Amino acid sequence: QFKLIVENPEKPVAPGLQVKAFVEYYPDRPENLQDKLLLLVDDDVVDIPLLGLIPYCSLEIESEIDFGEVIAGNKVISKEISIANHGSSSGAFEISYDGVVLLNITPANGVVKPKSKRTIKVDICTDVPGIIKEAMKVELEGRGCTEVWVKAVVVERVLKVLGASCGKVLKCIDFGPVYFGTSKTEQISLYNKSPENMDWVAVLEDNAIGGEMGTDLQRSTDAVLHDLSLKNRDVDVSNLILCTPNQGTLQPYEKCLVTLCFSPEKFKGDIEVSDSSLKQDYVLFLRFETVGNRDGYLQGPDDAATATTRTHPHHVDLALTGSGLPVMVTFNPGPEINFMDCYLGEQTQVPCTLKNESESLPVTFSFRKAAHFNISPEKGKIPKRSAKAVMISFVPRQIGTFKMTQIVDIIGTGLDKNNLQDLKIISFHQLHLSLTGVCKSKRKKILFTVNPGLTPVISNATGQFVADGTEECTGRAPVAVQCTDTVPVAILKSTQTQIHTHRINRDCKEDALIAFPNDRAASLRPSEWDKKYRTIFTKTERYNYIDPEFAYTAHERQLIAEHRKYYVDFISTLRQRRLEKDVDSQFYLYDDPVNIGIKPAEGLKSPTISITDLPMEKQQLKAPPLNDDCLLTSRKLAMITSNSTNEGTWSWLSPEPSSAQEKEDCSLTLTHKQLHQIFIGPSTIDFGDVCVYSTTTKELHIINNLLFHIWVEIEIEIAELQETSPLSQVVPPLTKTHVPIVFETITLGIFKKSFTYKINNQHLGHVLVVANAVPIELELSARELILNPVPGCLAETEFRATVRVNNPRNHPAGFSWKPVTTDRKTAFSIQPARGTVEAYSDLECEVVWHPGFNSPEAGEFILCVRRGNTIKLKCFAKVTI
């Protein structure tokens, strides 16, 4: 097989030159050869070995496929492994698997070209938690059989509620007693004990078994039942519990701090309950669940989309307990307090006792400022079942009767609307006291003394006597009272008489300021320059001297006037702006298409409309929108889902957004709470046993409980589901629809694959499709049939019996009867000899035995099913003489 091609040189080879020789190898059989080539160089012999190897393949495959930790999410996941060929010829491989866990291996056999790799895709289904450790047998050409281990750990989604400080698992949080109108917060930690991201949302169970809302659990059963009959139990509990945040995404093994706030409100029923000390206990359940698991809302006969709730497979419940208490503070005396009459400058006091009758909580009070009344202390804290003494003083600052309402603020902690995670100090309750006091005037004894010549600033008309009203009062503290009233010394009312008035000044009525005769010294002081003074009797204009050192100049007086005018205008502008703002706020409050900025009940009458005026083609949105700050409740979810499902099912919708409103709605990025109100399911569509070459349909339900459109796109690359249509739909608000999932297969065995869908081209989801492809099969009601003669019939008559052919599959089955031939001719016949049995139905076949001289009493038939099984039927004729 070796051939040497060379021309030996006749002369010696000079230095630097070379001689080429070619060795050709022509194998004629599949085996490796070995030889040698002798090279003679002068006196030396060089052996050159020759090896002839046939082409071969060298296949190599990895020994393990490790998926790691994955979530049991009813999803088919894939991993790739490669088979490398390091040889010089192509090599074949074949993979077989006979384990318990289903593995889709693509391709299961093939050829790997030389110096290349072939990728093998291995799928596993994560529908059942557990540890997967299975072996695949791989037959490699040239290497024999080897094993490849497939490993995975399938775990459940685990969401735990831990204490924020202790880190232990929490089952219940007790807020304890809390006053109505106040709030109390507790912090917890949500822990994602899973290897994948988890989108979660909080749902408040307001219709759970064992929940209590506003019931005093310490009272007797009869009293509680009586209160239940008086009260309206439709309470919106989303205002009682606030969860911040109430939705989010947790990374693998991440913790998130969540603040829970309990804000009890006093229960108000249709009939007011006179018991002011009514206690209200609350027992609620808060459920933290993962977004996307919605099978609990899609159940019913024939997979109908009925809106009911059931136990969620991936959630954690947290019980919340707390009590709402009213403020029970009494005043003694009170609430009306009357003070003794007193004089100006005096004060009277009334001791008062504030008693906190609550057995659970202390109370913090604060008295507001009230004119003519003082309270000591103004602020304080009263422990539970305790009292505090408060002194209320009546200190009048003017004469008269005073009736004041003293407001007492009860201080507590409440929610801050700007920061829902923090609490602020608020006045959540007010008490009112009615305070009444009378201040009388006291007569003063005025003593007159002779003026020694020095005229004071205040004197009488003649300047002879001075009234000295300074004296000690009889109150607790001495008060100096200065009397400025004119004493009855100058009896003549000079401003109202014209006896001594000069005739020139008789008509001067505008100058009514009269000066005393002895005010010459006072005129030296700065006075008002625009006022004129006249004498007391003749009313002659007095000379009024203005000292330039003390008086304002004309420029200063102008500046003062401008300054005063500036502030007057400024205050007037503020008032005008405030009035305009009130008008604008009232306009914007009623600025809508119905009220058009006009306050209702302002004289306009609403037009009368009839049913014919209402547009019938427009959908009425019955469910109110949910506030982003409020929690989702199971009752609200059930209500909006029932509104959607009761409207009927839409079979065909628009495949893509067309209108401007649809395009705007379908471009929105949905929150976790909004995604939780969209139900697409079931998440696992189980077709059960289906026949090959048959077509089976199941419905994928879509319920849109939002107040805007959504766009759902289904992506299917599975050959068995290619007949599914439509794959894209724009679902209107509060509407339900369905997509028929069509399954067809020609391969026997278990089928498990998943397809994905998108909401608004952003949010992904998946649905698992499970089926067991079985062959077409028919069943017989009996494998042996005995034919008896009919009683009362003549001899040599036919013997008859029937056998039932049942079709338990979903595909019509064609059949034919073939008799088993023997040496003796059969005497049995069967009708119908061929036919078709519809899916899930049966057919009666009649067997007849024809008696004769040489008729055999036994026979056999073979039931041959087209593309299916075969069954033997033995028949016996029971002949009696």
TIMARSE-997691 format. One record per residue (C-alpha): x, y, z. Coordinates in steps of 0.25 Angstrom, whole numbers, padded with zeros to 4 digits, always signed. Example, Ala and Ser with C-alpha at 12.3 -4.5 7.8 and 13.67 -1.06 7.14 Angstrom:
2
+0049-0018+0031/+0055-0004+0029/
//
This chain:
881
+0000+0000+0000/+0012+0009+0000/+0019+0014-0012/+0032+0022-0013/+0034+0032-0024/+0048+0037-0025/+0060+0039-0035/+0073+0036-0028/+0084+0046-0032/+0095+0040-0040/+0105+0050-0035/+0107+0054-0020/+0098+0065-0015/+0106+0078-0013/+0104+0086+0000/+0091+0094+0000/+0084+0085-0010/+0073+0076-0007/+0066+0063-0013/+0051+0061-0012/+0044+0048-0010/+0029+0045-0010/+0023+0034-0002/+0008+0030-0006/-0001+0022+0002/-0012+0014-0005/-0020+0006+0006/-0028-0006+0001/-0034-0011+0014/-0039-0004+0027/-0027-0006+0035/-0014+0002+0040/-0001-0002+0033/+0013+0000+0037/+0026+0000+0029/+0039+0007+0028/+0047+0014+0017/+0063+0012+0017/+0071+0024+0013/+0086+0021+0009/+0095+0033+0011/+0109+0029+0008/+0112+0019+0018/+0100+0022+0027/+0087+0015+0027/+0075+0024+0032/+0062+0017+0036/+0049+0025+0033/+0037+0018+0039/+0024+0019+0030/+0010+0018+0037/-0003+0017+0029/-0015+0020+0038/-0029+0019+0033/-0039+0031+0036/-0046+0030+0049/-0055+0039+0058/-0052+0043+0072/-0065+0048+0079/-0065+0054+0093/-0077+0059+0101/-0078+0066+0115/-0082+0057+0126/-0092+0066+0133/-0102+0076+0131/-0105+0084+0144/-0117+0093+0143/-0115+0098+0158/-0126+0103+0166/-0138+0107+0159/-0152+0111+0162/-0164+0101+0161/-0172+0111+0152/-0179+0101+0142/-0169+0105+0132/-0160+0097+0122/-0145+0101+0123/-0134+0097+0114/-0119+0095+0115/-0109+0092+0103/-0098+0082+0103/-0089+0079+0092/-0083+0067+0085/-0069+0070+0079/-0062+0062+0068/-0047+0063+0069/-0045+0052+0058/-0043+0052+0043/-0056+0046+0039/-0071+0048+0043/-0076+0041+0055/-0090+0036+0059/-0097+0038+0072/-0110+0033+0079/-0116+0038+0092/-0127+0029+0099/-0134+0032+0112/-0143+0024+0120/-0144+0031+0134/-0156+0036+0142/-0154+0051+0139/-0158+0055+0125/-0146+0060+0117/-0148+0066+0103/-0135+0063+0096/-0133+0070+0082/-0127+0064+0074/-0127+0050+0080/-0118+0045+0069/-0109+0050+0058/-0095+0051+0052/-0084+0060+0056/-0075+0065+0045/-0060+0064+0047/-0053+0076+0054/-0067+0081+0058/-0077+0081+0069/-0092+0078+0070/-0101+0085+0080/-0111+0076+0088/-0123+0083+0095/-0128+0077+0107/-0142+0082+0113/-0147+0079+0127/-0161+0083+0133/-0161+0090+0146/-0175+0087+0150/-0172+0078+0162/-0162+0082+0173/-0151+0072+0176/-0137+0068+0173/-0134+0063+0158/-0123+0054+0156/-0125+0045+0144/-0115+0039+0134/-0116+0039+0119/-0109+0028+0111/-0101+0033+0100/-0096+0024+0089/-0083+0030+0082/-0077+0023+0070/-0063+0018+0073/-0065+0020+0088/-0077+0011+0092/-0087+0015+0102/-0085+0026+0112/-0095+0033+0122/-0098+0048+0124/-0104+0052+0137/-0115+0063+0137/-0116+0070+0151/-0125+0080+0156/-0131+0085+0169/-0146+0090+0167/-0151+0098+0179/-0163+0105+0182/-0164+0120+0182/-0163+0123+0197/-0167+0137+0203/-0165+0139+0218/-0170+0150+0227/-0159+0153+0237/-0158+0162+0249/-0150+0175+0246/-0142+0174+0259/-0142+0159+0263/-0142+0153+0249/-0151+0142+0253/-0163+0137+0245/-0176+0145+0249/-0189+0139+0248/-0197+0150+0255/-0195+0165+0258/-0203+0171+0270/-0204+0186+0269/-0211+0186+0283/-0221+0197+0287/-0221+0210+0278/-0230+0222+0279/-0239+0225+0268/-0233+0235+0259/-0219+0231+0262/-0209+0222+0256/-0199+0212+0260/-0188+0206+0252/-0180+0193+0252/-0169+0188+0243/-0167+0175+0236/-0157+0169+0227/-0161+0161+0214/-0150+0151+0211/-0149+0144+0197/-0143+0131+0200/-0143+0127+0185/-0132+0127+0175/-0140+0136+0165/-0146+0150+0165/-0160+0151+0171/-0170+0161+0168/-0180+0162+0180/-0192+0170+0184/-0200+0171+0197/-0215+0167+0197/-0224+0169+0209/-0233+0158+0212/-0246+0165+0216/-0255+0153+0214/-0246+0142+0221/-0251+0132+0231/-0248+0137+0245/-0247+0151+0241/-0254+0162+0251/-0256+0176+0247/-0261+0185+0258/-0266+0175+0268/-0264+0176+0283/-0259+0162+0286/-0260+0163+0301/-0275+0166+0301/-0285+0155+0302/-0290+0148+0289/-0304+0154+0290/-0299+0168+0291/-0290+0165+0279/-0301+0159+0271/-0310+0171+0274/-0299+0181+0270/-0298+0173+0257/-0313+0175+0254/-0312+0190+0256/-0299+0192+0248/-0296+0192+0233/-0284+0182+0231/-0280+0187+0218/-0267+0193+0223/-0256+0198+0214/-0244+0191+0222/-0234+0197+0212/-0234+0210+0221/-0231+0202+0233/-0218+0196+0229/-0207+0203+0221/-0196+0195+0215/-0184+0203+0210/-0179+0198+0200/-0190+0189+0196/-0183+0184+0184/-0169+0182+0179/-0158+0173+0173/-0149+0165+0182/-0136+0160+0177/-0131+0146+0180/-0129+0144+0196/-0132+0159+0198/-0140+0165+0209/-0149+0177+0208/-0154+0186+0220/-0169+0188+0220/-0177+0197+0229/-0191+0194+0234/-0200+0204+0239/-0212+0202+0247/-0222+0214+0247/-0236+0210+0253/-0248+0218+0251/-0260+0218+0259/-0271+0210+0253/-0283+0217+0248/-0295+0209+0245/-0309+0212+0240/-0314+0214+0255/-0305+0222+0265/-0301+0214+0277/-0302+0222+0290/-0291+0214+0296/-0279+0224+0295/-0269+0214+0301/-0271+0204+0290/-0258+0196+0287/-0256+0191+0273/-0247+0179+0271/-0241+0175+0258/-0235+0162+0253/-0230+0163+0238/-0221+0155+0229/-0211+0161+0220/-0206+0152+0209/-0193+0155+0202/-0193+0147+0189/-0186+0146+0176/-0190+0153+0163/-0195+0145+0152/-0201+0132+0159/-0216+0135+0156/-0221+0121+0155/-0230+0123+0168/-0238+0133+0160/-0241+0123+0148/-0248+0111+0153/-0262+0105+0151/-0269+0095+0142/-0262+0093+0128/-0251+0102+0132/-0261+0114+0132/-0255+0127+0136/-0263+0129+0149/-0257+0140+0158/-0255+0133+0171/-0243+0133+0181/-0237+0120+0186/-0224+0116+0193/-0212+0122+0187/-0200+0113+0185/-0189+0124+0186/-0193+0133+0197/-0191+0136+0212/-0202+0140+0221/-0200+0150+0233/-0210+0152+0243/-0213+0166+0248/-0220+0169+0261/-0223+0182+0268/-0234+0189+0276/-0240+0203+0274/-0243+0211+0286/-0251+0224+0288/-0245+0235+0297/-0252+0234+0310/-0248+0247+0318/-0258+0253+0328/-0258+0267+0334/-0262+0270+0349/-0268+0280+0349/-0272+0280+0334/-0275+0282+0323/-0281+0295+0327/-0274+0303+0338/-0279+0316+0343/-0270+0326+0351/-0273+0335+0362/-0275+0350+0358/-0263+0359+0360/-0258+0373+0358/-0249+0378+0347/-0235+0375+0352/-0239+0363+0360/-0239+0348+0357/-0247+0336+0361/-0242+0321+0360/-0250+0308+0359/-0242+0295+0361/-0245+0284+0351/-0241+0269+0350/-0238+0262+0337/-0240+0247+0338/-0236+0237+0328/-0246+0226+0329/-0238+0217+0319/-0233+0204+0324/-0223+0202+0313/-0217+0215+0308/-0212+0229+0314/-0217+0242+0308/-0209+0254+0305/-0217+0267+0306/-0215+0282+0302/-0224+0294+0305/-0225+0305+0294/-0224+0319+0297/-0237+0326+0302/-0239+0341+0304/-0241+0345+0319/-0238+0330+0324/-0225+0324+0328/-0222+0309+0330/-0211+0303+0338/-0205+0294+0334/-0209+0296+0319/-0203+0283+0314/-0201+0269+0321/-0202+0254+0321/-0212+0246+0329/-0208+0231+0331/-0219+0221+0329/-0229+0220+0340/-0224+0233+0346/-0228+0247+0348/-0221+0261+0348/-0224+0274+0355/-0225+0286+0346/-0228+0301+0351/-0236+0309+0342/-0236+0324+0345/-0245+0335+0340/-0237+0348+0338/-0246+0358+0332/-0239+0369+0324/-0252+0377+0322/-0265+0379+0328/-0276+0370+0323/-0282+0355+0322/-0273+0345+0315/-0277+0332+0310/-0266+0324+0304/-0264+0310+0298/-0251+0305+0303/-0246+0294+0293/-0237+0283+0299/-0229+0276+0288/-0225+0261+0290/-0212+0259+0284/-0207+0246+0277/-0199+0241+0265/-0205+0241+0251/-0201+0239+0237/-0193+0249+0229/-0199+0249+0215/-0186+0254+0210/-0178+0242+0216/-0187+0230+0219/-0176+0223+0226/-0174+0233+0237/-0185+0238+0247/-0187+0252+0252/-0193+0258+0264/-0207+0262+0262/-0220+0266+0269/-0229+0255+0267/-0240+0258+0276/-0246+0270+0283/-0254+0273+0296/-0262+0285+0299/-0264+0293+0312/-0274+0304+0313/-0268+0315+0322/-0277+0326+0327/-0272+0338+0335/-0277+0352+0339/-0268+0365+0341/-0275+0376+0348/-0271+0391+0349/-0267+0397+0363/-0271+0411+0367/-0259+0419+0371/-0259+0430+0382/-0253+0443+0376/-0246+0453+0385/-0244+0467+0380/-0232+0475+0384/-0229+0490+0381/-0220+0493+0370/-0207+0499+0376/-0204+0506+0363/-0197+0495+0355/-0207+0490+0345/-0206+0475+0342/-0208+0469+0328/-0222+0465+0332/-0230+0475+0339/-0245+0480+0340/-0251+0492+0333/-0246+0502+0343/-0233+0496+0347/-0237+0497+0362/-0239+0483+0366/-0232+0470+0362/-0239+0457+0363/-0229+0446+0369/-0235+0432+0366/-0222+0425+0370/-0226+0415+0381/-0224+0401+0385/-0234+0390+0380/-0239+0379+0388/-0235+0368+0379/-0223+0359+0380/-0213+0368+0374/-0213+0384+0375/-0218+0390+0362/-0216+0405+0359/-0228+0411+0353/-0227+0425+0347/-0240+0432+0345/-0241+0441+0332/-0256+0444+0333/-0260+0459+0334/-0264+0462+0348/-0277+0470+0349/-0270+0483+0353/-0273+0491+0340/-0288+0490+0339/-0289+0497+0327/-0288+0489+0314/-0280+0499+0306/-0280+0491+0293/-0295+0491+0292/-0298+0506+0296/-0296+0519+0289/-0299+0529+0301/-0285+0535+0301/-0281+0531+0287/-0276+0543+0278/-0285+0546+0267/-0273+0544+0257/-0272+0529+0262/-0287+0526+0263/-0287+0518+0250/-0274+0510+0252/-0279+0496+0254/-0268+0488+0248/-0258+0492+0259/-0263+0485+0271/-0250+0484+0279/-0251+0492+0291/-0239+0496+0299/-0238+0497+0314/-0235+0511+0319/-0222+0506+0326/-0216+0498+0315/-0206+0509+0311/-0195+0500+0316/-0200+0488+0308/-0200+0496+0295/-0185+0497+0296/-0184+0482+0293/-0185+0476+0279/-0199+0475+0274/-0207+0471+0262/-0205+0482+0252/-0218+0480+0245/-0227+0481+0257/-0232+0495+0261/-0236+0498+0276/-0245+0509+0281/-0248+0515+0294/-0258+0509+0303/-0268+0520+0303/-0266+0530+0292/-0261+0519+0283/-0250+0528+0278/-0239+0521+0270/-0227+0518+0279/-0213+0520+0276/-0206+0507+0275/-0191+0507+0275/-0184+0495+0269/-0170+0493+0273/-0161+0490+0261/-0152+0482+0269/-0163+0472+0272/-0173+0473+0261/-0172+0466+0248/-0168+0474+0236/-0177+0474+0223/-0168+0463+0216/-0168+0454+0228/-0183+0455+0229/-0184+0451+0214/-0175+0439+0216/-0183+0435+0228/-0196+0436+0219/-0190+0428+0208/-0185+0418+0217/-0198+0416+0223/-0205+0416+0209/-0195+0405+0205/-0199+0396+0216/-0213+0399+0214/-0212+0395+0199/-0204+0383+0202/-0214+0377+0212/-0226+0381+0203/-0218+0373+0191/-0217+0361+0200/-0231+0361+0203/-0235+0363+0189/-0226+0352+0185/-0232+0342+0195/-0246+0345+0191/-0242+0343+0176/-0235+0330+0180/-0248+0325+0188/-0256+0328+0175/-0246+0321+0166/-0245+0309+0175/-0260+0308+0175/-0259+0309+0160/-0249+0298+0158/-0256+0289+0169/-0268+0289+0159/-0261+0290+0146/-0265+0277+0139/-0274+0274+0127/-0286+0272+0136/-0285+0285+0145/-0277+0294+0135/-0272+0302+0147/-0286+0305+0153/-0289+0301+0167/-0300+0291+0168/-0313+0296+0174/-0311+0310+0170/-0325+0311+0163/-0322+0302+0151/-0330+0290+0149/-0325+0277+0143/-0331+0273+0130/-0340+0261+0129/-0334+0250+0121/-0340+0236+0117/-0335+0223+0114/-0334+0225+0099/-0325+0237+0101/-0314+0227+0108/-0304+0222+0098/-0305+0207+0098/-0292+0204+0090/-0283+0209+0101/-0279+0201+0112/-0282+0206+0126/-0270+0205+0135/-0276+0200+0148/-0264+0197+0156/-0257+0210+0163/-0242+0211+0161/-0233+0206+0172/-0224+0216+0179/-0209+0213+0178/-0207+0216+0192/-0219+0207+0197/-0217+0192+0198/-0223+0182+0189/-0234+0174+0196/-0240+0161+0192/-0254+0166+0192/-0250+0177+0182/-0243+0167+0173/-0256+0158+0174/-0265+0170+0171/-0257+0176+0159/-0255+0162+0153/-0270+0159+0154/-0273+0172+0147/-0263+0167+0136/-0268+0153+0135/-0283+0157+0135/-0282+0165+0123/-0281+0153+0114/-0269+0147+0106/-0263+0154+0094/-0259+0144+0084/-0251+0153+0074/-0245+0166+0077/-0235+0175+0070/-0222+0169+0068/-0214+0182+0069/-0217+0196+0075/-0223+0204+0065/-0230+0217+0072/-0222+0227+0079/-0227+0223+0092/-0224+0209+0090/-0210+0213+0086/-0208+0221+0098/-0213+0210+0107/-0205+0199+0101/-0192+0207+0103/-0194+0208+0118/-0184+0201+0127/-0193+0193+0137/-0190+0193+0152/-0190+0180+0160/-0204+0183+0166/-0209+0185+0152/-0203+0173+0146/-0210+0165+0158/-0223+0170+0153/-0221+0164+0139/-0224+0149+0140/-0218+0140+0129/-0220+0125+0131/-0220+0114+0134/-0205+0114+0136/-0205+0099+0133/-0214+0094+0121/-0215+0079+0123/-0221+0072+0110/-0221+0059+0117/-0221+0047+0108/-0222+0051+0094/-0221+0042+0081/-0210+0044+0071/-0215+0050+0058/-0226+0057+0066/-0229+0072+0068/-0233+0076+0083/-0236+0090+0087/-0235+0096+0101/-0238+0111+0105/-0228+0121+0110/-0236+0131+0118/-0232+0146+0118/-0240+0155+0128/-0236+0170+0128/-0241+0177+0141/-0234+0190+0138/-0240+0203+0134/-0232+0203+0121/-0228+0195+0109/-0217+0184+0109/-0210+0177+0098/-0208+0162+0099/-0198+0155+0090/-0196+0140+0090/-0183+0135+0084/-0184+0120+0080/-0172+0113+0074/-0177+0099+0077/-0181+0090+0065/-0192+0083+0072/-0199+0097+0075/-0197+0104+0062/-0212+0104+0059/-0215+0113+0071/-0222+0126+0067/-0223+0138+0069/-0209+0141+0075/-0211+0156+0078/-0223+0163+0084/-0226+0177+0089/-0235+0174+0101/-0244+0186+0105/-0246+0190+0120/-0254+0181+0129/-0255+0171+0118/-0253+0156+0117/-0249+0148+0105/-0242+0134+0102/-0232+0129+0092/-0235+0114+0087/-0222+0106+0089/-0221+0095+0078/-0213+0083+0081/-0209+0073+0070/-0198+0063+0070/-0194+0050+0063/-0184+0046+0073/-0187+0036+0084/-0183+0039+0099/-0184+0050+0109/-0184+0064+0104/-0179+0076+0113/-0176+0089+0107/-0178+0104+0110/-0181+0116+0102/-0180+0131+0106/-0189+0143+0105/-0187+0158+0106/-0195+0169+0112/-0194+0183+0106/-0181+0177+0099/-0174+0178+0112/-0178+0169+0123/-0175+0154+0120/-0183+0142+0125/-0183+0127+0121/-0193+0115+0121/-0190+0101+0122/-0197+0091+0112/-0198+0076+0117/-0203+0065+0109/-0202+0050+0108/-0202+0045+0093/-0208+0031+0092/-0212+0023+0080/-0226+0021+0075/-0232+0010+0083/-0245+0003+0084/-0250-0006+0096/-0260-0018+0096/-0270-0020+0107/-0266-0035+0107/-0255-0043+0101/-0263-0056+0101/-0278-0056+0096/-0287-0068+0099/-0299-0069+0090/-0312-0075+0095/-0324-0079+0088/-0336-0070+0089/-0347-0076+0098/-0359-0081+0090/-0353-0081+0077/-0353-0093+0067/-0341-0102+0066/-0330-0099+0056/-0332-0084+0058/-0321-0074+0059/-0314-0071+0072/-0312-0057+0074/-0304-0048+0084/-0298-0034+0085/-0285-0028+0088/-0282-0013+0091/-0270-0006+0084/-0266+0006+0093/-0257+0018+0088/-0251+0025+0101/-0243+0034+0092/-0245+0048+0086/-0243+0043+0072/-0253+0035+0063/-0248+0021+0061/-0250+0013+0049/-0251-0002+0051/-0254-0015+0044/-0256-0030+0048/-0248-0041+0042/-0252-0055+0045/-0241-0065+0049/-0241-0076+0039/-0239-0091+0042/-0240-0104+0035/-0255-0104+0037/-0263-0092+0032/-0268-0083+0043/-0283-0082+0046/-0282-0069+0052/-0285-0055+0046/-0284-0041+0052/-0291-0028+0048/-0287-0017+0045/-0275-0023+0039/-0268-0010+0038/-0271+0004+0042/-0267+0017+0051/-0269+0019+0066/-0269+0034+0069/-0261+0040+0080/-0266+0037+0094/-0277+0028+0089/-0280+0013+0087/-0287+0004+0077/-0294-0009+0078/-0290-0021+0069/-0299-0033+0067/-0292-0047+0066/-0301-0058+0060/-0298-0073+0060/-0304-0081+0048/-0307-0095+0053/-0304-0106+0043/-0300-0121+0042/-0285-0118+0042/-0286-0104+0049/-0275-0102+0059/-0279-0097+0072/-0267-0088+0075/-0261-0076+0067/-0252-0064+0067/-0252-0050+0062/-0241-0040+0062/-0245-0025+0064/-0236-0017+0055/-0235-0002+0058/-0230+0007+0048/-0216+0013+0053/-0220+0006+0066/-0220-0007+0074/-0226-0021+0071/-0235-0029+0080/-0239-0043+0080/-0254-0047+0082/-0257-0062+0085/-0271-0067+0082/-0278-0079+0087/-0291-0085+0084/-0298-0092+0095/-0306-0103+0089/-0315-0111+0098/-0323-0124+0094/
//
